[in-house]
């Protein structure tokens, strides 16, 4: 961490203690931008995992636990020219706001974080994060919700209802309603997502029909086999999620590259895979991904560090 970043983080802590009312003013004065640029593509960095107790990255169970380290990585990512914005919970977005990192960026609030990772109530994914009124008041550009569907867990219907209500509200406000659906199950006390093409297609079908309007609804989907069939199941604009990084980054990049070439895919939402790269070089990892989104190839003018 540089001296400059350390000083900014100390100033952040001081403002939170002495002048918390400044956060509202900073949101009101934040310079906003159009959701999509001229190329119609979008590259977002995700930072909402900690609020669900999901702190692991690359085998380290508490990789995301150190807030100063996480914010430093996010600042590096958001400085890169190909990164359009960030997705996060209120604590992280307000930290980034005070640190001056959200001007001219797309900002998406994470809404349902109540289904804590590993909890007996994980499928009861209540909206414990952002709500629609706060997203509107804060001048955010949309909201994101996780929608895991488990036919064996009655709590699923409450999550579906909450997602439907949020999607209706965001559409009414003409803000992005980003839904991340999974067909899921609980096995041996652990929730897992079915990543077969058939299951992802089914989750897309259910999530697409939620809410009273869909004009501003977007999908956030994993890269799976038969991705062309998955994208054939919806006309909604779609962002590909990065997931928990594992194995060879080049294999991951190639999967993203193939998916980004499909009709309807507008970009990437990636968190841990870029914030905690295998070689530790956040800027290089982010630039490789953003060049795939915006230029369709690595090493372009937006390219690597």
VENBEL-V644464 format. One record per residue. N is the residue number from 0. RES is the residue in one small letter. NEAR is the number of other C-alpha atoms within 10 Angstrom. Layout:
# VENBEL-V644464
{{N/RES/NEAR} {N/RES/NEAR}}
This chain:
# VENBEL-V644464
{{0/x/9} {1/x/8} {2/x/8} {3/x/9} {4/x/15} {5/x/13} {6/x/11} {7/x/15} {8/x/20} {9/x/13} {10/x/14} {11/x/19} {12/x/15} {13/x/12} {14/x/15} {15/x/16} {16/x/9} {17/x/9} {18/x/11} {19/x/13} {20/x/10} {21/x/13} {22/x/17} {23/x/12} {24/x/11} {25/x/17} {26/x/19} {27/x/12} {28/x/12} {29/x/18} {30/x/13} {31/x/16} {32/x/14} {33/x/11} {34/x/17} {35/x/13} {36/x/11} {37/x/7} {38/x/10} {39/x/11} {40/x/19} {41/x/23} {42/x/26} {43/x/25} {44/x/27} {45/x/25} {46/x/23} {47/x/26} {48/x/19} {49/x/20} {50/x/22} {51/x/18} {52/x/18} {53/x/17} {54/x/18} {55/x/17} {56/x/20} {57/x/15} {58/x/10} {59/x/9} {60/x/11} {61/x/13} {62/x/18} {63/x/22} {64/x/14} {65/x/10} {66/x/14} {67/x/15} {68/x/13} {69/x/16} {70/x/21} {71/x/17} {72/x/19} {73/x/23} {74/x/19} {75/x/15} {76/x/26} {77/x/21} {78/x/13} {79/x/19} {80/x/14} {81/x/24} {82/x/24} {83/x/24} {84/x/23} {85/x/27} {86/x/24} {87/x/25} {88/x/24} {89/x/19} {90/x/12} {91/x/20} {92/x/22} {93/x/20} {94/x/19} {95/x/22} {96/x/17} {97/x/20} {98/x/16} {99/x/13} {100/x/21} {101/x/24} {102/x/17} {103/x/13} {104/x/21} {105/x/23} {106/x/25} {107/x/28} {108/x/28} {109/x/28} {110/x/27} {111/x/28} {112/x/24} {113/x/19} {114/x/22} {115/x/20} {116/x/19} {117/x/13} {118/x/15} {119/x/13} {120/x/14} {121/x/21} {122/x/26} {123/x/22} {124/x/25} {125/x/22} {126/x/19} {127/x/15} {128/x/19} {129/x/20} {130/x/17} {131/x/21} {132/x/12} {133/x/13} {134/x/22} {135/x/17} {136/x/11} {137/x/17} {138/x/17} {139/x/20} {140/x/23} {141/x/27} {142/x/28} {143/x/28} {144/x/28} {145/x/22} {146/x/24} {147/x/25} {148/x/24} {149/x/19} {150/x/12} {151/x/10} {152/x/15} {153/x/12} {154/x/17} {155/x/19} {156/x/15} {157/x/14} {158/x/23} {159/x/22} {160/x/13} {161/x/21} {162/x/27} {163/x/21} {164/x/16} {165/x/26} {166/x/31} {167/x/22} {168/x/20} {169/x/28} {170/x/20} {171/x/14} {172/x/16} {173/x/16} {174/x/23} {175/x/21} {176/x/29} {177/x/26} {178/x/26} {179/x/22} {180/x/25} {181/x/26} {182/x/22} {183/x/22} {184/x/18} {185/x/15} {186/x/8} {187/x/5} {188/x/10} {189/x/12} {190/x/18} {191/x/14} {192/x/16} {193/x/14} {194/x/16} {195/x/14} {196/x/17} {197/x/15} {198/x/16} {199/x/26} {200/x/23} {201/x/17} {202/x/23} {203/x/24} {204/x/15} {205/x/15} {206/x/23} {207/x/21} {208/x/11} {209/x/20} {210/x/21} {211/x/13} {212/x/16} {213/x/19} {214/x/15} {215/x/19} {216/x/26} {217/x/21} {218/x/26} {219/x/23} {220/x/26} {221/x/20} {222/x/20} {223/x/15} {224/x/14} {225/x/13} {226/x/19} {227/x/15} {228/x/14} {229/x/24} {230/x/21} {231/x/13} {232/x/15} {233/x/16} {234/x/13} {235/x/17} {236/x/17} {237/x/26} {238/x/27} {239/x/21} {240/x/22} {241/x/24} {242/x/18} {243/x/15} {244/x/21} {245/x/14} {246/x/9} {247/x/9} {248/x/16} {249/x/9} {250/x/11} {251/x/16} {252/x/16} {253/x/12} {254/x/16} {255/x/21} {256/x/17} {257/x/13} {258/x/24} {259/x/23} {260/x/15} {261/x/15} {262/x/14} {263/x/17} {264/x/22} {265/x/23} {266/x/26} {267/x/27} {268/x/22} {269/x/24} {270/x/25} {271/x/21} {272/x/23} {273/x/28} {274/x/27} {275/x/20} {276/x/19} {277/x/16} {278/x/9} {279/x/12} {280/x/15} {281/x/21} {282/x/21} {283/x/18} {284/x/22} {285/x/29} {286/x/24} {287/x/21} {288/x/28} {289/x/28} {290/x/22} {291/x/26} {292/x/26} {293/x/24} {294/x/17} {295/x/14} {296/x/15} {297/x/18} {298/x/14} {299/x/14} {300/x/10} {301/x/19} {302/x/21} {303/x/17} {304/x/13}}
